[in-house]
């Protein structure tokens, strides 16, 4: 009996010693992640060298090779069938010679014409995929640019836009929660639909309301377009005896067209070259699990590598999404440094083509490396560099996974953490995580709350100065601890997790 007790005590002592040793090594990796490290990764990605990381361009592939070289240096292995890090697919892109020029020819009450030049980027942003040309034409405000017979809604009815410039809002006017109505309106939400509809009615140019660059806006050689601030639209309504904000709210409230012909002219110039066969990829690396059975299960950490490019001026894309890539890289480096490898495999994916319509995550979903049923979870990092708190969406549905994220934050970081069981996966996804969730993955969105600096979205002011490196450091530390612990939790039965 005494010998038995000695053996039990010895086994317990060894187990405690091993756990302490593991914790010490985990803390070593934790403390090796620093704000200067993630800041340097982000700074590299934002530099002139990569020209905004526009999908399809050679500069995007330069950025992809830089990430892959780091993966290789850290011992993170390629896993694709060709033994590379690059899951290739096609993505067209457009190069602009300059931001172009926009001006409005305003006719006053006495018939005098005054030309007002718009300033970049405070009044307008160039159309990333605009056709080339110089347009000088009258203007018509057509609301959301929708012609929907099934909804008895046509914003081109009773207005003549042939040979004119149309002003179009983003999205759709319906903002309620009726899913049947959402589905009906969402058929008309895409930029492609709106461009095609404008062209079919004879418009020669589009002014898209909102200072947000959109590389995913479809290229059509027959249309020149730009993005303008709503303050410019308000000015254009002067002389119409109508108020812009009232007209827009009227459309949303009544779900009836309220188009307006504006008695001013607009000049738009753009010189572009479009390439239909751009080279783009997802960058994928793996840390293979150490357990003979659990290594066939995987945790995916993802972030999109691409940005808005250089449509005549550099859009460095610091927050969106150099921050997410930098955090993922710091997490990957720390995980790869662990002597005791995780039991489950960890896959790192830098998606391409996100800004063009979630092309990279869609391509991975159609061509997965690990079967979906063997994917424990996906964590998507997007715009994770400005603020002081953590947000993890859709994780409440999976308490066995959630507890690791909560415990890691409570034990090591003590940041404000908000979680939810977001069921709003239906409709048109706007992030890679959202798309993968719609595809049936346990996909969580990682965001930052309590913004500390101004937010510039798809704008040239989204630079390194908008980032808070301290939160980026903590995101990487949080993901490092949480991912490692989930990967080693052999009590999780993937077959019994909620769908």
One Martini backbone bead per residue (centre of mass of N, CA, C, O) as a GRO file, in nm:
protein
  499
    1UNK     BB    1   0.058   0.062  -0.021
    2UNK     BB    2   0.299   0.253   0.005
    3UNK     BB    3   0.402   0.212  -0.284
    4UNK     BB    4   0.146   0.319  -0.419
    5UNK     BB    5   0.157   0.608  -0.300
    6UNK     BB    6   0.431   0.681  -0.416
    7UNK     BB    7   0.346   0.656  -0.712
    8UNK     BB    8   0.119   0.864  -0.706
    9UNK     BB    9   0.293   1.100  -0.609
   10UNK     BB   10   0.494   1.090  -0.844
   11UNK     BB   11   0.290   1.135  -1.073
   12UNK     BB   12   0.184   1.405  -0.965
   13UNK     BB   13   0.455   1.552  -0.967
   14UNK     BB   14   0.509   1.524  -1.269
   15UNK     BB   15   0.251   1.665  -1.368
   16UNK     BB   16   0.309   1.937  -1.232
   17UNK     BB   17   0.584   1.985  -1.363
   18UNK     BB   18   0.481   1.982  -1.656
   19UNK     BB   19   0.277   2.211  -1.624
   20UNK     BB   20   0.482   2.425  -1.535
   21UNK     BB   21   0.662   2.405  -1.784
   22UNK     BB   22   0.441   2.482  -1.986
   23UNK     BB   23   0.372   2.759  -1.863
   24UNK     BB   24   0.653   2.883  -1.896
   25UNK     BB   25   0.661   2.855  -2.208
   26UNK     BB   26   0.406   3.018  -2.258
   27UNK     BB   27   0.511   3.282  -2.128
   28UNK     BB   28   0.747   3.322  -2.314
   29UNK     BB   29   0.582   3.359  -2.572
   30UNK     BB   30   0.406   3.590  -2.465
   31UNK     BB   31   0.660   3.791  -2.403
   32UNK     BB   32   0.762   3.793  -2.714
   33UNK     BB   33   0.525   3.981  -2.749
   34UNK     BB   34   0.521   4.302  -2.918
   35UNK     BB   35   0.450   4.619  -3.027
   36UNK     BB   36   0.697   4.655  -3.217
   37UNK     BB   37   0.652   4.407  -3.385
   38UNK     BB   38   0.366   4.469  -3.503
   39UNK     BB   39   0.443   4.745  -3.613
   40UNK     BB   40   0.655   4.647  -3.823
   41UNK     BB   41   0.466   4.477  -3.991
   42UNK     BB   42   0.268   4.705  -4.065
   43UNK     BB   43   0.474   4.898  -4.193
   44UNK     BB   44   0.555   4.715  -4.424
   45UNK     BB   45   0.265   4.685  -4.550
   46UNK     BB   46   0.234   5.019  -4.584
   47UNK     BB   47   0.433   5.052  -4.792
   48UNK     BB   48   0.534   5.138  -5.110
   49UNK     BB   49   0.621   4.853  -5.209
   50UNK     BB   50   0.294   4.744  -5.205
   51UNK     BB   51   0.074   4.954  -5.299
   52UNK     BB   52  -0.181   4.848  -5.109
   53UNK     BB   53  -0.239   4.543  -5.190
   54UNK     BB   54  -0.359   4.476  -5.466
   55UNK     BB   55  -0.534   4.258  -5.614
   56UNK     BB   56  -0.332   4.122  -5.893
   57UNK     BB   57  -0.071   4.244  -5.825
   58UNK     BB   58   0.265   4.231  -5.785
   59UNK     BB   59   0.260   4.362  -5.497
   60UNK     BB   60   0.090   4.149  -5.365
   61UNK     BB   61   0.293   3.914  -5.414
   62UNK     BB   62   0.517   4.041  -5.249
   63UNK     BB   63   0.365   4.022  -4.981
   64UNK     BB   64   0.322   3.716  -4.987
   65UNK     BB   65   0.627   3.644  -4.985
   66UNK     BB   66   0.697   3.778  -4.719
   67UNK     BB   67   0.519   3.601  -4.543
   68UNK     BB   68   0.633   3.325  -4.634
   69UNK     BB   69   0.925   3.375  -4.543
   70UNK     BB   70   0.850   3.388  -4.245
   71UNK     BB   71   0.727   3.113  -4.214
   72UNK     BB   72   0.981   2.959  -4.292
   73UNK     BB   73   1.168   3.077  -4.067
   74UNK     BB   74   0.959   2.961  -3.830
   75UNK     BB   75   0.842   2.663  -3.932
   76UNK     BB   76   0.610   2.714  -4.124
   77UNK     BB   77   0.429   2.512  -4.330
   78UNK     BB   78   0.353   2.387  -4.612
   79UNK     BB   79   0.032   2.220  -4.763
   80UNK     BB   80   0.024   2.210  -5.045
   81UNK     BB   81   0.055   2.007  -5.323
   82UNK     BB   82   0.309   2.207  -5.430
   83UNK     BB   83   0.470   2.308  -5.168
   84UNK     BB   84   0.325   2.573  -5.110
   85UNK     BB   85   0.172   2.891  -4.992
   86UNK     BB   86  -0.006   2.912  -5.272
   87UNK     BB   87  -0.346   2.991  -5.339
   88UNK     BB   88  -0.462   3.018  -5.647
   89UNK     BB   89  -0.617   3.301  -5.830
   90UNK     BB   90  -0.835   3.514  -5.991
   91UNK     BB   91  -0.782   3.887  -6.048
   92UNK     BB   92  -0.886   4.173  -6.134
   93UNK     BB   93  -0.748   4.503  -6.240
   94UNK     BB   94  -0.674   4.861  -6.174
   95UNK     BB   95  -0.500   5.137  -6.323
   96UNK     BB   96  -0.402   5.460  -6.220
   97UNK     BB   97  -0.248   5.765  -6.291
   98UNK     BB   98  -0.473   5.916  -6.119
   99UNK     BB   99  -0.733   6.068  -5.942
  100UNK     BB  100  -0.819   6.302  -6.090
  101UNK     BB  101  -1.112   6.505  -6.188
  102UNK     BB  102  -1.343   6.728  -6.013
  103UNK     BB  103  -1.640   6.916  -6.116
  104UNK     BB  104  -1.871   7.192  -6.074
  105UNK     BB  105  -2.137   7.348  -6.260
  106UNK     BB  106  -2.276   7.637  -6.137
  107UNK     BB  107  -2.604   7.771  -6.145
  108UNK     BB  108  -2.738   8.056  -6.089
  109UNK     BB  109  -3.007   8.276  -6.071
  110UNK     BB  110  -2.858   8.447  -6.325
  111UNK     BB  111  -2.691   8.220  -6.505
  112UNK     BB  112  -2.433   8.174  -6.377
  113UNK     BB  113  -2.107   8.014  -6.409
  114UNK     BB  114  -1.951   7.800  -6.165
  115UNK     BB  115  -1.640   7.654  -6.093
  116UNK     BB  116  -1.592   7.363  -5.882
  117UNK     BB  117  -1.335   7.219  -5.722
  118UNK     BB  118  -1.250   6.915  -5.608
  119UNK     BB  119  -1.115   6.749  -5.327
  120UNK     BB  120  -0.846   6.548  -5.240
  121UNK     BB  121  -1.026   6.345  -5.003
  122UNK     BB  122  -1.275   6.535  -4.896
  123UNK     BB  123  -1.477   6.513  -5.162
  124UNK     BB  124  -1.308   6.277  -5.312
  125UNK     BB  125  -1.286   5.957  -5.480
  126UNK     BB  126  -1.163   5.733  -5.673
  127UNK     BB  127  -1.227   5.501  -5.910
  128UNK     BB  128  -1.078   5.200  -5.914
  129UNK     BB  129  -1.276   5.084  -6.183
  130UNK     BB  130  -1.266   5.290  -6.389
  131UNK     BB  131  -1.310   5.430  -6.663
  132UNK     BB  132  -1.230   5.612  -6.936
  133UNK     BB  133  -1.246   5.978  -6.931
  134UNK     BB  134  -1.450   6.273  -7.029
  135UNK     BB  135  -1.700   6.428  -6.836
  136UNK     BB  136  -1.986   6.644  -6.948
  137UNK     BB  137  -2.276   6.668  -6.738
  138UNK     BB  138  -2.565   6.614  -6.626
  139UNK     BB  139  -2.777   6.572  -6.329
  140UNK     BB  140  -2.898   6.272  -6.140
  141UNK     BB  141  -3.098   6.172  -5.879
  142UNK     BB  142  -3.142   5.797  -5.797
  143UNK     BB  143  -3.066   5.710  -5.530
  144UNK     BB  144  -3.020   5.354  -5.547
  145UNK     BB  145  -3.053   5.255  -5.850
  146UNK     BB  146  -3.351   5.114  -5.873
  147UNK     BB  147  -3.516   4.838  -6.062
  148UNK     BB  148  -3.825   4.687  -5.917
  149UNK     BB  149  -4.100   4.528  -6.013
  150UNK     BB  150  -4.156   4.337  -5.762
  151UNK     BB  151  -4.153   4.623  -5.574
  152UNK     BB  152  -4.256   4.877  -5.710
  153UNK     BB  153  -3.952   5.000  -5.796
  154UNK     BB  154  -3.846   5.308  -5.981
  155UNK     BB  155  -3.581   5.549  -6.014
  156UNK     BB  156  -3.611   5.592  -6.349
  157UNK     BB  157  -3.880   5.696  -6.342
  158UNK     BB  158  -3.939   6.003  -6.498
  159UNK     BB  159  -3.628   6.000  -6.588
  160UNK     BB  160  -3.349   6.146  -6.764
  161UNK     BB  161  -3.010   5.983  -6.817
  162UNK     BB  162  -2.916   6.038  -7.090
  163UNK     BB  163  -2.590   6.147  -7.088
  164UNK     BB  164  -2.554   6.126  -6.771
  165UNK     BB  165  -2.523   6.189  -6.429
  166UNK     BB  166  -2.532   5.968  -6.152
  167UNK     BB  167  -2.667   5.949  -5.826
  168UNK     BB  168  -2.564   5.700  -5.576
  169UNK     BB  169  -2.647   5.486  -5.336
  170UNK     BB  170  -2.596   5.276  -5.090
  171UNK     BB  171  -2.766   5.004  -5.105
  172UNK     BB  172  -3.084   5.005  -4.941
  173UNK     BB  173  -3.382   5.132  -4.810
  174UNK     BB  174  -3.419   4.884  -4.649
  175UNK     BB  175  -3.414   4.842  -4.259
  176UNK     BB  176  -3.542   4.597  -4.164
  177UNK     BB  177  -3.637   4.248  -4.027
  178UNK     BB  178  -3.764   4.126  -4.276
  179UNK     BB  179  -3.650   3.857  -4.444
  180UNK     BB  180  -3.822   3.870  -4.705
  181UNK     BB  181  -3.743   4.165  -4.769
  182UNK     BB  182  -3.442   4.142  -4.767
  183UNK     BB  183  -3.425   3.941  -5.002
  184UNK     BB  184  -3.563   4.124  -5.213
  185UNK     BB  185  -3.355   4.367  -5.195
  186UNK     BB  186  -3.071   4.213  -5.225
  187UNK     BB  187  -3.085   4.185  -5.540
  188UNK     BB  188  -3.006   4.525  -5.547
  189UNK     BB  189  -2.712   4.579  -5.390
  190UNK     BB  190  -2.514   4.561  -5.603
  191UNK     BB  191  -2.288   4.723  -5.797
  192UNK     BB  192  -2.335   4.576  -6.060
  193UNK     BB  193  -2.630   4.633  -6.089
  194UNK     BB  194  -2.609   4.947  -6.083
  195UNK     BB  195  -2.431   4.978  -6.328
  196UNK     BB  196  -2.605   4.827  -6.535
  197UNK     BB  197  -2.857   5.007  -6.493
  198UNK     BB  198  -2.733   5.275  -6.575
  199UNK     BB  199  -2.648   5.192  -6.861
  200UNK     BB  200  -2.936   5.099  -6.962
  201UNK     BB  201  -3.027   5.422  -6.921
  202UNK     BB  202  -2.758   5.603  -7.036
  203UNK     BB  203  -2.537   5.644  -6.854
  204UNK     BB  204  -2.186   5.788  -6.817
  205UNK     BB  205  -2.201   5.838  -6.496
  206UNK     BB  206  -2.085   5.797  -6.147
  207UNK     BB  207  -2.196   5.901  -5.818
  208UNK     BB  208  -2.084   5.781  -5.520
  209UNK     BB  209  -2.198   5.779  -5.205
  210UNK     BB  210  -1.910   5.812  -5.037
  211UNK     BB  211  -1.587   5.795  -4.865
  212UNK     BB  212  -1.535   5.489  -5.025
  213UNK     BB  213  -1.335   5.262  -5.128
  214UNK     BB  214  -1.390   5.015  -5.420
  215UNK     BB  215  -1.245   4.744  -5.564
  216UNK     BB  216  -1.532   4.582  -5.613
  217UNK     BB  217  -1.601   4.756  -5.826
  218UNK     BB  218  -1.702   4.731  -6.134
  219UNK     BB  219  -1.578   4.696  -6.445
  220UNK     BB  220  -1.649   4.950  -6.705
  221UNK     BB  221  -1.579   5.110  -7.002
  222UNK     BB  222  -1.875   5.276  -7.004
  223UNK     BB  223  -1.779   5.390  -6.711
  224UNK     BB  224  -1.760   5.668  -6.501
  225UNK     BB  225  -1.623   5.700  -6.160
  226UNK     BB  226  -1.708   5.819  -5.822
  227UNK     BB  227  -1.656   5.948  -5.494
  228UNK     BB  228  -1.880   6.129  -5.274
  229UNK     BB  229  -1.976   6.350  -5.060
  230UNK     BB  230  -2.267   6.447  -4.901
  231UNK     BB  231  -2.197   6.753  -4.907
  232UNK     BB  232  -2.202   6.771  -5.216
  233UNK     BB  233  -2.492   6.686  -5.262
  234UNK     BB  234  -2.619   6.916  -5.105
  235UNK     BB  235  -2.511   7.139  -5.295
  236UNK     BB  236  -2.653   7.032  -5.558
  237UNK     BB  237  -2.952   7.099  -5.443
  238UNK     BB  238  -2.918   7.372  -5.503
  239UNK     BB  239  -3.205   7.502  -5.676
  240UNK     BB  240  -3.443   7.262  -5.637
  241UNK     BB  241  -3.625   7.288  -5.372
  242UNK     BB  242  -3.448   7.064  -5.228
  243UNK     BB  243  -3.362   6.818  -4.983
  244UNK     BB  244  -3.145   6.572  -4.947
  245UNK     BB  245  -3.213   6.442  -4.669
  246UNK     BB  246  -3.514   6.427  -4.724
  247UNK     BB  247  -3.513   6.249  -4.977
  248UNK     BB  248  -3.375   6.007  -4.849
  249UNK     BB  249  -3.579   5.963  -4.615
  250UNK     BB  250  -3.825   5.923  -4.799
  251UNK     BB  251  -3.738   5.659  -4.927
  252UNK     BB  252  -3.710   5.495  -4.658
  253UNK     BB  253  -4.000   5.548  -4.547
  254UNK     BB  254  -4.182   5.483  -4.827
  255UNK     BB  255  -4.060   5.317  -5.061
  256UNK     BB  256  -4.009   5.562  -5.269
  257UNK     BB  257  -3.933   5.745  -5.513
  258UNK     BB  258  -3.686   6.054  -5.526
  259UNK     BB  259  -3.606   6.185  -5.784
  260UNK     BB  260  -3.353   6.431  -5.920
  261UNK     BB  261  -3.312   6.704  -6.119
  262UNK     BB  262  -3.007   6.878  -6.186
  263UNK     BB  263  -2.897   7.224  -6.264
  264UNK     BB  264  -2.613   7.084  -6.324
  265UNK     BB  265  -2.270   7.020  -6.380
  266UNK     BB  266  -2.029   6.754  -6.457
  267UNK     BB  267  -1.679   6.678  -6.405
  268UNK     BB  268  -1.496   6.385  -6.529
  269UNK     BB  269  -1.174   6.225  -6.477
  270UNK     BB  270  -1.011   5.931  -6.638
  271UNK     BB  271  -0.712   5.709  -6.626
  272UNK     BB  272  -0.710   5.368  -6.736
  273UNK     BB  273  -0.604   5.018  -6.664
  274UNK     BB  274  -0.710   4.693  -6.748
  275UNK     BB  275  -0.688   4.368  -6.580
  276UNK     BB  276  -0.809   4.037  -6.608
  277UNK     BB  277  -0.522   3.867  -6.515
  278UNK     BB  278  -0.465   3.836  -6.208
  279UNK     BB  279  -0.240   3.767  -5.940
  280UNK     BB  280  -0.355   3.551  -5.674
  281UNK     BB  281  -0.367   3.474  -5.308
  282UNK     BB  282  -0.338   3.245  -5.063
  283UNK     BB  283  -0.177   3.229  -4.752
  284UNK     BB  284  -0.043   2.905  -4.639
  285UNK     BB  285   0.006   2.769  -4.307
  286UNK     BB  286   0.154   2.512  -4.078
  287UNK     BB  287   0.094   2.351  -3.763
  288UNK     BB  288   0.150   2.045  -3.670
  289UNK     BB  289   0.025   1.815  -3.494
  290UNK     BB  290   0.123   1.579  -3.228
  291UNK     BB  291  -0.128   1.413  -3.249
  292UNK     BB  292  -0.227   1.134  -3.420
  293UNK     BB  293  -0.535   1.235  -3.418
  294UNK     BB  294  -0.571   1.557  -3.366
  295UNK     BB  295  -0.411   1.659  -3.626
  296UNK     BB  296  -0.684   1.634  -3.809
  297UNK     BB  297  -0.737   1.886  -3.659
  298UNK     BB  298  -0.845   2.243  -3.685
  299UNK     BB  299  -0.717   2.573  -3.658
  300UNK     BB  300  -0.817   2.897  -3.779
  301UNK     BB  301  -0.619   3.174  -3.884
  302UNK     BB  302  -0.741   3.495  -4.010
  303UNK     BB  303  -0.656   3.732  -4.284
  304UNK     BB  304  -0.647   4.005  -4.487
  305UNK     BB  305  -0.398   4.121  -4.719
  306UNK     BB  306  -0.554   4.312  -4.869
  307UNK     BB  307  -0.631   4.622  -5.041
  308UNK     BB  308  -0.681   4.938  -5.220
  309UNK     BB  309  -0.415   5.052  -5.310
  310UNK     BB  310  -0.332   5.283  -5.613
  311UNK     BB  311  -0.564   5.523  -5.720
  312UNK     BB  312  -0.326   5.767  -5.752
  313UNK     BB  313  -0.303   5.680  -5.444
  314UNK     BB  314  -0.213   5.587  -5.134
  315UNK     BB  315  -0.357   5.294  -4.971
  316UNK     BB  316  -0.229   5.144  -4.691
  317UNK     BB  317  -0.409   4.983  -4.489
  318UNK     BB  318  -0.374   4.959  -4.171
  319UNK     BB  319  -0.637   4.865  -4.038
  320UNK     BB  320  -0.727   4.778  -4.350
  321UNK     BB  321  -0.529   4.491  -4.276
  322UNK     BB  322  -0.248   4.513  -4.130
  323UNK     BB  323  -0.334   4.447  -3.842
  324UNK     BB  324  -0.426   4.151  -3.883
  325UNK     BB  325  -0.162   4.043  -4.004
  326UNK     BB  326   0.029   4.121  -3.773
  327UNK     BB  327  -0.115   3.953  -3.556
  328UNK     BB  328  -0.089   3.680  -3.694
  329UNK     BB  329   0.221   3.673  -3.713
  330UNK     BB  330   0.279   3.692  -3.408
  331UNK     BB  331   0.123   3.438  -3.337
  332UNK     BB  332   0.275   3.239  -3.520
  333UNK     BB  333   0.557   3.276  -3.404
  334UNK     BB  334   0.490   3.187  -3.113
  335UNK     BB  335   0.379   2.904  -3.181
  336UNK     BB  336   0.643   2.803  -3.333
  337UNK     BB  337   0.830   2.829  -3.061
  338UNK     BB  338   0.715   2.581  -2.942
  339UNK     BB  339   0.830   2.286  -2.826
  340UNK     BB  340   0.538   2.212  -2.758
  341UNK     BB  341   0.325   2.094  -2.957
  342UNK     BB  342   0.029   2.090  -3.063
  343UNK     BB  343  -0.220   1.860  -3.107
  344UNK     BB  344  -0.334   2.043  -3.300
  345UNK     BB  345  -0.381   2.202  -3.579
  346UNK     BB  346  -0.250   2.508  -3.743
  347UNK     BB  347  -0.399   2.752  -3.952
  348UNK     BB  348  -0.274   2.997  -4.185
  349UNK     BB  349  -0.464   3.275  -4.336
  350UNK     BB  350  -0.410   3.486  -4.621
  351UNK     BB  351  -0.628   3.671  -4.783
  352UNK     BB  352  -0.748   3.723  -5.096
  353UNK     BB  353  -0.992   3.931  -5.239
  354UNK     BB  354  -1.174   4.078  -5.028
  355UNK     BB  355  -1.232   4.363  -5.167
  356UNK     BB  356  -1.369   4.198  -5.427
  357UNK     BB  357  -1.559   3.969  -5.258
  358UNK     BB  358  -1.438   3.727  -5.091
  359UNK     BB  359  -1.251   3.533  -5.266
  360UNK     BB  360  -1.053   3.373  -5.078
  361UNK     BB  361  -1.257   3.241  -4.884
  362UNK     BB  362  -1.422   3.112  -5.109
  363UNK     BB  363  -1.190   2.940  -5.221
  364UNK     BB  364  -1.139   2.779  -4.965
  365UNK     BB  365  -1.426   2.659  -4.929
  366UNK     BB  366  -1.392   2.504  -5.215
  367UNK     BB  367  -1.061   2.443  -5.117
  368UNK     BB  368  -0.988   2.266  -4.873
  369UNK     BB  369  -0.747   2.133  -4.660
  370UNK     BB  370  -0.958   2.083  -4.449
  371UNK     BB  371  -1.217   1.951  -4.341
  372UNK     BB  372  -1.489   2.092  -4.208
  373UNK     BB  373  -1.539   1.861  -3.985
  374UNK     BB  374  -1.218   1.929  -3.883
  375UNK     BB  375  -1.305   2.222  -3.801
  376UNK     BB  376  -1.321   2.379  -3.512
  377UNK     BB  377  -1.216   2.679  -3.600
  378UNK     BB  378  -1.258   3.034  -3.683
  379UNK     BB  379  -1.041   3.325  -3.688
  380UNK     BB  380  -1.116   3.663  -3.767
  381UNK     BB  381  -0.896   3.938  -3.862
  382UNK     BB  382  -1.044   4.272  -3.852
  383UNK     BB  383  -0.964   4.562  -3.756
  384UNK     BB  384  -0.711   4.524  -3.502
  385UNK     BB  385  -0.582   4.859  -3.420
  386UNK     BB  386  -0.836   5.025  -3.262
  387UNK     BB  387  -0.829   5.038  -2.912
  388UNK     BB  388  -0.931   4.846  -2.586
  389UNK     BB  389  -1.121   4.610  -2.687
  390UNK     BB  390  -1.291   4.305  -2.712
  391UNK     BB  391  -1.436   4.116  -2.996
  392UNK     BB  392  -1.652   3.813  -3.020
  393UNK     BB  393  -1.819   3.657  -3.262
  394UNK     BB  394  -2.036   3.368  -3.234
  395UNK     BB  395  -1.924   3.211  -2.962
  396UNK     BB  396  -2.176   3.143  -2.773
  397UNK     BB  397  -2.249   2.867  -2.927
  398UNK     BB  398  -1.944   2.770  -2.797
  399UNK     BB  399  -1.853   2.708  -2.480
  400UNK     BB  400  -1.590   2.528  -2.508
  401UNK     BB  401  -1.442   2.766  -2.659
  402UNK     BB  402  -1.501   3.027  -2.505
  403UNK     BB  403  -1.352   2.970  -2.233
  404UNK     BB  404  -1.064   3.022  -2.345
  405UNK     BB  405  -1.096   3.321  -2.415
  406UNK     BB  406  -1.183   3.414  -2.135
  407UNK     BB  407  -0.947   3.300  -1.961
  408UNK     BB  408  -0.714   3.440  -2.108
  409UNK     BB  409  -0.807   3.725  -2.042
  410UNK     BB  410  -0.841   3.702  -1.729
  411UNK     BB  411  -0.536   3.590  -1.672
  412UNK     BB  412  -0.355   3.806  -1.876
  413UNK     BB  413  -0.519   4.095  -1.975
  414UNK     BB  414  -0.793   4.249  -1.888
  415UNK     BB  415  -1.000   4.298  -2.100
  416UNK     BB  416  -1.256   4.395  -2.263
  417UNK     BB  417  -1.528   4.153  -2.326
  418UNK     BB  418  -1.719   4.079  -2.617
  419UNK     BB  419  -2.001   3.872  -2.684
  420UNK     BB  420  -2.178   3.647  -2.917
  421UNK     BB  421  -2.474   3.494  -3.110
  422UNK     BB  422  -2.459   3.557  -3.408
  423UNK     BB  423  -2.728   3.515  -3.662
  424UNK     BB  424  -2.638   3.728  -3.907
  425UNK     BB  425  -2.550   3.534  -4.172
  426UNK     BB  426  -2.737   3.645  -4.356
  427UNK     BB  427  -2.687   3.737  -4.666
  428UNK     BB  428  -2.438   3.979  -4.718
  429UNK     BB  429  -2.123   3.942  -4.678
  430UNK     BB  430  -1.822   4.144  -4.540
  431UNK     BB  431  -1.658   3.892  -4.440
  432UNK     BB  432  -1.480   3.610  -4.410
  433UNK     BB  433  -1.620   3.503  -4.156
  434UNK     BB  434  -1.909   3.533  -4.259
  435UNK     BB  435  -1.884   3.346  -4.501
  436UNK     BB  436  -1.797   3.088  -4.342
  437UNK     BB  437  -2.049   3.079  -4.171
  438UNK     BB  438  -2.244   3.040  -4.413
  439UNK     BB  439  -2.079   2.761  -4.486
  440UNK     BB  440  -2.057   2.617  -4.171
  441UNK     BB  441  -1.862   2.749  -3.993
  442UNK     BB  442  -1.680   2.812  -3.698
  443UNK     BB  443  -1.701   3.159  -3.710
  444UNK     BB  444  -1.502   3.421  -3.585
  445UNK     BB  445  -1.508   3.765  -3.494
  446UNK     BB  446  -1.239   3.993  -3.469
  447UNK     BB  447  -1.246   4.285  -3.262
  448UNK     BB  448  -1.262   4.639  -3.176
  449UNK     BB  449  -1.315   4.847  -2.908
  450UNK     BB  450  -1.298   5.159  -2.813
  451UNK     BB  451  -1.203   5.392  -2.974
  452UNK     BB  452  -0.896   5.613  -2.987
  453UNK     BB  453  -0.912   5.680  -3.293
  454UNK     BB  454  -0.957   5.768  -3.587
  455UNK     BB  455  -1.172   5.655  -3.852
  456UNK     BB  456  -1.051   5.504  -4.164
  457UNK     BB  457  -1.236   5.390  -4.444
  458UNK     BB  458  -1.117   5.349  -4.734
  459UNK     BB  459  -0.864   5.554  -4.685
  460UNK     BB  460  -0.574   5.750  -4.699
  461UNK     BB  461  -0.586   5.795  -4.368
  462UNK     BB  462  -0.510   5.487  -4.337
  463UNK     BB  463  -0.261   5.483  -4.113
  464UNK     BB  464  -0.030   5.429  -3.870
  465UNK     BB  465  -0.157   5.662  -3.686
  466UNK     BB  466  -0.433   5.483  -3.629
  467UNK     BB  467  -0.274   5.307  -3.438
  468UNK     BB  468  -0.267   5.068  -3.147
  469UNK     BB  469  -0.017   4.865  -3.049
  470UNK     BB  470  -0.119   4.756  -2.772
  471UNK     BB  471  -0.367   4.599  -2.883
  472UNK     BB  472  -0.209   4.423  -3.079
  473UNK     BB  473  -0.041   4.274  -2.874
  474UNK     BB  474  -0.293   4.153  -2.718
  475UNK     BB  475  -0.415   3.997  -2.946
  476UNK     BB  476  -0.176   3.805  -2.992
  477UNK     BB  477  -0.168   3.694  -2.703
  478UNK     BB  478  -0.458   3.589  -2.697
  479UNK     BB  479  -0.432   3.395  -2.942
  480UNK     BB  480  -0.201   3.227  -2.838
  481UNK     BB  481  -0.331   3.110  -2.583
  482UNK     BB  482  -0.606   3.013  -2.694
  483UNK     BB  483  -0.507   2.830  -2.924
  484UNK     BB  484  -0.326   2.641  -2.758
  485UNK     BB  485  -0.550   2.540  -2.563
  486UNK     BB  486  -0.746   2.429  -2.770
  487UNK     BB  487  -0.543   2.234  -2.910
  488UNK     BB  488  -0.507   2.075  -2.609
  489UNK     BB  489  -0.817   2.001  -2.583
  490UNK     BB  490  -0.922   1.667  -2.553
  491UNK     BB  491  -1.231   1.710  -2.452
  492UNK     BB  492  -1.299   1.792  -2.731
  493UNK     BB  493  -1.579   1.707  -2.936
  494UNK     BB  494  -1.633   1.773  -3.260
  495UNK     BB  495  -1.901   1.596  -3.307
  496UNK     BB  496  -2.058   1.770  -3.053
  497UNK     BB  497  -2.073   2.028  -3.172
  498UNK     BB  498  -2.232   2.284  -3.255
  499UNK     BB  499  -2.375   2.416  -3.562
   0.00000   0.00000   0.00000
